[in-house]
Amino acid sequence: MSTVTRRALGKFLREIREGAGKSLLSAGLAVETSKHTVARLEDGIPTRMITAQIEGLLDLYGVTSTVRSEALELWSEVREQAKVSKLQGGSKGFWQAYADQFASHFPHYLRLEAAADRVTTHQLVLVHGLLQTSDYRRTLARIDYPDLSNVDVERRVELTERRQDRLSTSGFRFDAFLSEAALRHPVGGPMVMAEQLRWLAQLGTRPNVGIRVVPFGPSHRGLTIGSFTLLEFPRLTSGLREPPVVYLEGALGALYHEQTDIIAQYREAIDALRAVALTEDNTRGLVLTVAKEYAA
């Protein structure tokens, strides 16, 4: 939750600064820090700034008393959450123990996933990480790194399993649109896929998990917009709501989109996917049928 609040504060302060026509450099000079520190603050990244510096920025920006109170309330919330996190053993997420097992861009996504209360994903080729079985994950690890040690393969599997605890968290909702191609690619071979598909069918019965297959045949927006994950966040105690984020993962990096117009395009794509996807019940039927084909 602290990450979400920090990002909300950062976005708020950036909008205020830009509205006041101030540069990052002038903001940093005004509170005796670097422009890079101010940029980190606005990006929602923990910094060593103190309350007096936040107040100094608000003075520089010439904000109204209402805006000032709102910003300081958010800042107070960030500080209180940081204290709680420290008492609980630090602010690092569980994934830090596996830092040598994933790309440098992935921790940011894991923080967002841990803070989100709703995740919607569209996958053209592979099953999403929150839905993968251990053997499916092992296969993917070996595809990318055929010489990876057994120990490191198992650490990657363990990281995936710990991520999946999110599906059991109260108030969390996960919706997945899977292309039929994700069912037909025999990742790991027939037995691995049979187990994976049976697991999908089981997960789909949970009240907070929705899995719908987009069948071969109809043309739809998902074909052109590609695979993506939309993350949405709970309302903050201050009353503000953190803006949603679209995550796009590539072989060599990732992109994060927060712009309102871009988010709207992905919401339209989700509506289009709903229109062509099988119902959850029909999805379960297809998934189990394909699982039997693999097991035959």
N, C-alpha and C positions, 0 to 999 in steps of 0.2 A: 504493500500500500504506500510506503514511503516513496517509492519510485514514481508512482502516479501523482502524488501530491507535489513532488519536486518538479515534475514536468508541467503540471498545471501552473505552478508558480513561475517557472521559467518562461512559459508561453505568455503569461500575463505581463511579466516584466518586459519581455521583448516588444509586445504590442504597445506598451506605455512608452518605452524608449523611442521606438520608431515614430509613434504619434507625436512625440516631443521634438523630433528631428535631431536627436543626439546620436553620435557614433559610439561604437564600442570603445574606441580609444578615449573619447572625452569622458565616457562613463567611468572607465577604469581610473583615469587620472583624478577624477573628482573624489573617489573614495580610496585613493592610494593603493590601487592594485592594477593588474595588467588587463588589457582588453581580452586576453584569452580566458582569464578567470571569469570575467563577466559573461563571455560567450558560453563557458561551461555552465554557469548558473542558469542561463537562458535555455540551455539544452537539457536541463534537468539532471545534470551530473553533480554529485556532491563536491562542494568547494569549502575552503577554509574562511569563508566570509562570516562576519558577525552582524548582529542586529544593527549596530550603529552604521555599518556600511550600507545595509539595505535602506535604512532611513535616509542616508546621504544620497543614494540613487533617486529615491522618491523626491527629495528636495530638488535635485538637479532637473528632474523631469517636470517639476511644477504641477504635481497631481492635486486633485481635489481631496478634501478630507474623506469623502466616501471611498474613493479609489485607494487612498492611503490606508484606511482601515482594512479594506479588503485584502490588500497586498500583505500587510503585517499579520493579519489573521492566518493567511496561508503560510507565511514564514514561520509563525508560531507553531502551526500544525506540523510543518516539516521538522522543526527542532524537537517537538515532543515525540514524534514517531522515531526520530533518530535515537533519542534517549531510551525508548522502550526497546528498540532493536539492539542497542548496546547491552542492556541488561539481560537480554535473551541470548547473548553470546555473539553479538556482532551483526553487521548489516549484510554480510556476504550470504548469497544464496547457496543452496545445497550444491549447485552445479560447480562452485569454485573448486571443489575437490577433484573435479574431472577436467580442469582447465586445459590439460595437455591432450584432451581427446576430441576437441572440437575447434572449428575455425574461429578466428578472432572476432568475427561479427556476431557470433551466436549468443554470447552472454546477454547482449542487449535484448535479443528476442526472448530469451528465457525469463528475463526480468519482466518484460511486458506480459508474457504468458502467465506468470505467477500473479500478476496484479489484475489481470482482466477478469471480468465476471461473465463475459460472453465471447466465444471464439467461433467464427464461421470460416470454413475453409473449402476451397475447390481444388481438387487434385486430379490432374490429367493422366498421370502415369503410375504414381506410387501411393501407397496407403500412408496417411498422415502419421507422424511420430506418436501422437497420443493414442493411436489405435493399433500400433504394431505389436506383434507377438515377439518373443525373444529370438526365435529362430529366423524370423523375417529380418529383424534388426541385425543379427549376426551376418546374414547374407549380404546386406547392404554394406556393412563395414568391410567385408572381404572384397566386394566389388571395387570399392574405392582404394583400398589398401590391402592387396593380396598377401603382402608379407607381414601384416600386423600380427603381433604376438597374441597368443590365446588370452593372456592376462588383459591386454588392452582391449581386445574384442569384448571380453566379459565386463570390463569397466564401462564400455559404451552401452552395453545392454542394461547394466545397472542404472546408468544415467537415464535411459529411456523409461525404465520402470519407475524411477522416482518422479519423473515428469508426469507419469500417468496417474499419480496420486491426486493430481488436480481434478480428475474426473469424479473423484469421491468427495470433493469439497462442497459444502453446503453453499447454495447460491450461484454455483458455476454452471453455465450452459455451453454445450459444444454441439455444433451442427456441421456435418461434413457432406459435401457433394462429391462423390467419387465417379469419375468416368468409368464406364464398363471396362475400358482398357486396363485400369488398375486391378481389376479382377482377373483379367486374362493374361497379364504378363506373369509367367511362372517363376517369380522371384524365389530362388532356393529350391525349386523343383516341386513336383506335385504334392508331396506330403506336407511340405512347409506351407504351401498355398492352401491346402485343404484345412489345415489348422488355423491359418490366418483368417480365412473366410468364415469358419465356424465361430471364431472369436468376434468377428465383426457382427455376425448375427446376434450373438449374445449381448454384446455391448449395446446394440440398437434397442434392446428392451428396457434399458435404463431410462427413467423419466427425464433425466437432464441431458440425454445424448440422442441426437437425431442423425441417422445415416441414410442418405438417399443416393441411389445410383442414377447417373445420367446415361441412358442406354445408347448404344450405337443406332444411328439412323438420322434423327432430326438434327438439322444445323442449329447451333445456338451460340450465344455470346461467349460462353465459356471456351469455345474453340479458339477464339481470337484474343481473348483477354488473358488466357493462360491460367496457370496455377497461382493461387494467392491465399493469404490468410488475413481476415479482418478481425482485429482485436478491439473490443469495447470495454469500457471501464466503469466501475460504480461511481455514484455521486459522492463527492467529498463532503466531509462534515461542514465545510464552509458553504455548501450549497452549489458550488461549481461542479461541472462535470468535465472530466478530462476528455479531450477530443480523441476519437478513434484513430487507429493506425492500421494501414495496410502493409503487410510484410510480403516481399517478393524475394525468394531465395534462388540464387543461381549457383552454378558449379564453382565459381570463384569469388562469390561475394553476395551481398544482399542489398536491397533497397527498402527504405521505409517512407511511406507517404502519409502526410497528415493534412494536406491541403483539402479544404472543403469540397472543391469541385472534383478533385480526384476521388475522394471518398464517395461522392455521389455516383460517380461512374461505376464503382465497384458494387455499390448497393443496387444499382440498376442491373448489373450482371447477375447478382444473387437472385433478384426477382425473376430474371429470365431463366435462370437455372431451375428455380422452383416450378416454373411453368412446364418444363420438359422432363424433369426428374421423375422417377417412379415414386410412388408413395412409400412410406417406411415399411408397411406390411409387404408390398410387392417387392421392395428392395430385399427384404429378409428372405423372401421366397427365391429370388434370383440368386442371391449370395449362397444359399444352402444348396441350390441346384448345381451351381458351378463347383462348390466344394465337393459334392458327390462325384462330379466328373473327374476332378483331380484324384480323388481317393479310389476310383474304380481300377 
